[in-house]
Amino acid sequence: MLKKKKKRGLNMQKTKEWLILNAVKAWLYNYEDKEEELTPQYQQLHKELYNAFITNETPVQKRGRPAKRQRTKKASSTEASKEES
Protein backbone atom coordinates (compact mmCIF):
# COMPACT_ATOMS: atom_id res chain seq x y z
CA MET A 1 0.00 0.00 0.00
CA LEU A 2 1.44 3.38 -1.01
CA LYS A 3 1.50 6.17 1.52
CA LYS A 4 0.98 9.75 0.43
CA LYS A 5 3.71 12.15 1.41
CA LYS A 6 2.57 14.98 3.57
CA LYS A 7 3.36 18.45 2.31
CA ARG A 8 5.32 20.56 4.69
CA GLY A 9 4.59 24.23 5.14
CA LEU A 10 1.39 26.08 4.41
CA ASN A 11 -1.58 24.30 2.86
CA MET A 12 -2.72 27.43 1.15
CA GLN A 13 -4.10 27.73 -2.37
CA LYS A 14 -2.08 30.35 -4.20
CA THR A 15 -3.99 32.54 -6.60
CA LYS A 16 -2.79 33.32 -10.10
CA GLU A 17 -2.26 36.95 -9.12
CA TRP A 18 -0.19 36.00 -6.07
CA LEU A 19 2.02 33.75 -8.18
CA ILE A 20 2.63 36.50 -10.75
CA LEU A 21 3.44 39.05 -8.04
CA ASN A 22 5.78 36.56 -6.39
CA ALA A 23 7.57 35.94 -9.71
CA VAL A 24 8.06 39.69 -10.25
CA LYS A 25 9.44 40.07 -6.72
CA ALA A 26 11.80 37.14 -7.28
CA TRP A 27 13.05 38.68 -10.54
CA LEU A 28 13.67 42.02 -8.84
CA TYR A 29 15.47 40.33 -5.96
CA ASN A 30 17.77 38.30 -8.23
CA TYR A 31 18.29 40.46 -11.32
CA GLU A 32 17.67 44.10 -10.31
CA ASP A 33 21.37 44.99 -10.44
CA LYS A 34 22.24 42.75 -13.42
CA GLU A 35 19.51 43.71 -15.91
CA GLU A 36 19.45 47.47 -15.68
CA GLU A 37 17.37 48.08 -18.81
CA LEU A 38 14.50 45.82 -17.65
CA THR A 39 14.54 46.85 -14.00
CA PRO A 40 12.30 49.96 -14.36
CA GLN A 41 9.66 47.91 -16.18
CA TYR A 42 9.67 45.22 -13.49
CA GLN A 43 9.51 47.86 -10.74
CA GLN A 44 6.48 49.46 -12.42
CA LEU A 45 4.85 46.06 -12.88
CA HIS A 46 5.49 45.23 -9.21
CA LYS A 47 3.91 48.51 -8.11
CA GLU A 48 0.82 47.94 -10.30
CA LEU A 49 0.34 44.33 -9.18
CA TYR A 50 0.90 45.18 -5.53
CA ASN A 51 -1.64 48.01 -5.62
CA ALA A 52 -4.18 45.88 -7.49
CA PHE A 53 -4.02 42.68 -5.46
CA ILE A 54 -2.63 43.48 -2.02
CA THR A 55 -5.17 45.40 0.04
CA ASN A 56 -5.57 46.31 3.66
CA GLU A 57 -8.82 44.36 3.70
CA THR A 58 -7.19 40.93 3.83
CA PRO A 59 -9.06 38.78 6.35
CA VAL A 60 -7.35 38.01 9.63
CA GLN A 61 -7.60 34.40 10.67
CA LYS A 62 -9.08 33.89 14.12
CA ARG A 63 -6.97 31.82 16.43
CA GLY A 64 -8.35 29.29 18.87
CA ARG A 65 -11.69 29.44 20.57
CA PRO A 66 -13.22 32.48 22.24
CA ALA A 67 -12.37 33.03 25.89
CA LYS A 68 -15.10 32.16 28.39
CA ARG A 69 -15.35 33.00 32.04
CA GLN A 70 -14.72 30.22 34.49
CA ARG A 71 -17.88 28.94 36.09
CA THR A 72 -18.24 29.53 39.78
CA LYS A 73 -19.04 26.62 42.05
CA LYS A 74 -22.54 26.78 43.40
CA ALA A 75 -23.33 24.78 46.50
CA SER A 76 -26.27 22.52 45.93
CA SER A 77 -28.75 22.36 48.75
CA THR A 78 -30.88 19.48 47.52
CA GLU A 79 -32.31 17.03 50.00
CA ALA A 80 -30.55 14.04 48.40
CA SER A 81 -27.10 15.50 48.89
CA LYS A 82 -27.78 16.32 52.54
CA GLU A 83 -28.90 12.76 53.33
CA GLU A 84 -25.73 11.16 51.95
CA SER A 85 -23.32 13.19 54.09
C-alpha positions as CSV (number, residue, x, y, z in Angstrom):
1,M,0.0,0.0,0.0
2,L,1.4,3.4,-1.0
3,K,1.5,6.2,1.5
4,K,1.0,9.7,0.4
5,K,3.7,12.1,1.4
6,K,2.6,15.0,3.6
7,K,3.4,18.4,2.3
8,R,5.3,20.6,4.7
9,G,4.6,24.2,5.1
10,L,1.4,26.1,4.4
11,N,-1.6,24.3,2.9
12,M,-2.7,27.4,1.1
13,Q,-4.1,27.7,-2.4
14,K,-2.1,30.3,-4.2
15,T,-4.0,32.5,-6.6
16,K,-2.8,33.3,-10.1
17,E,-2.3,37.0,-9.1
18,W,-0.2,36.0,-6.1
19,L,2.0,33.7,-8.2
20,I,2.6,36.5,-10.7
21,L,3.4,39.1,-8.0
22,N,5.8,36.6,-6.4
23,A,7.6,35.9,-9.7
24,V,8.1,39.7,-10.3
25,K,9.4,40.1,-6.7
26,A,11.8,37.1,-7.3
27,W,13.0,38.7,-10.5
28,L,13.7,42.0,-8.8
29,Y,15.5,40.3,-6.0
30,N,17.8,38.3,-8.2
31,Y,18.3,40.5,-11.3
32,E,17.7,44.1,-10.3
33,D,21.4,45.0,-10.4
34,K,22.2,42.8,-13.4
35,E,19.5,43.7,-15.9
36,E,19.4,47.5,-15.7
37,E,17.4,48.1,-18.8
38,L,14.5,45.8,-17.7
39,T,14.5,46.8,-14.0
40,P,12.3,50.0,-14.4
41,Q,9.7,47.9,-16.2
42,Y,9.7,45.2,-13.5
43,Q,9.5,47.9,-10.7
44,Q,6.5,49.5,-12.4
45,L,4.9,46.1,-12.9
46,H,5.5,45.2,-9.2
47,K,3.9,48.5,-8.1
48,E,0.8,47.9,-10.3
49,L,0.3,44.3,-9.2
50,Y,0.9,45.2,-5.5
51,N,-1.6,48.0,-5.6
52,A,-4.2,45.9,-7.5
53,F,-4.0,42.7,-5.5
54,I,-2.6,43.5,-2.0
55,T,-5.2,45.4,0.0
56,N,-5.6,46.3,3.7
57,E,-8.8,44.4,3.7
58,T,-7.2,40.9,3.8
59,P,-9.1,38.8,6.3
60,V,-7.3,38.0,9.6
61,Q,-7.6,34.4,10.7
62,K,-9.1,33.9,14.1
63,R,-7.0,31.8,16.4
64,G,-8.4,29.3,18.9
65,R,-11.7,29.4,20.6
66,P,-13.2,32.5,22.2
67,A,-12.4,33.0,25.9
68,K,-15.1,32.2,28.4
69,R,-15.3,33.0,32.0
70,Q,-14.7,30.2,34.5
71,R,-17.9,28.9,36.1
72,T,-18.2,29.5,39.8
73,K,-19.0,26.6,42.1
74,K,-22.5,26.8,43.4
75,A,-23.3,24.8,46.5
76,S,-26.3,22.5,45.9
77,S,-28.7,22.4,48.7
78,T,-30.9,19.5,47.5
79,E,-32.3,17.0,50.0
80,A,-30.6,14.0,48.4
81,S,-27.1,15.5,48.9
82,K,-27.8,16.3,52.5
83,E,-28.9,12.8,53.3
84,E,-25.7,11.2,52.0
85,S,-23.3,13.2,54.1
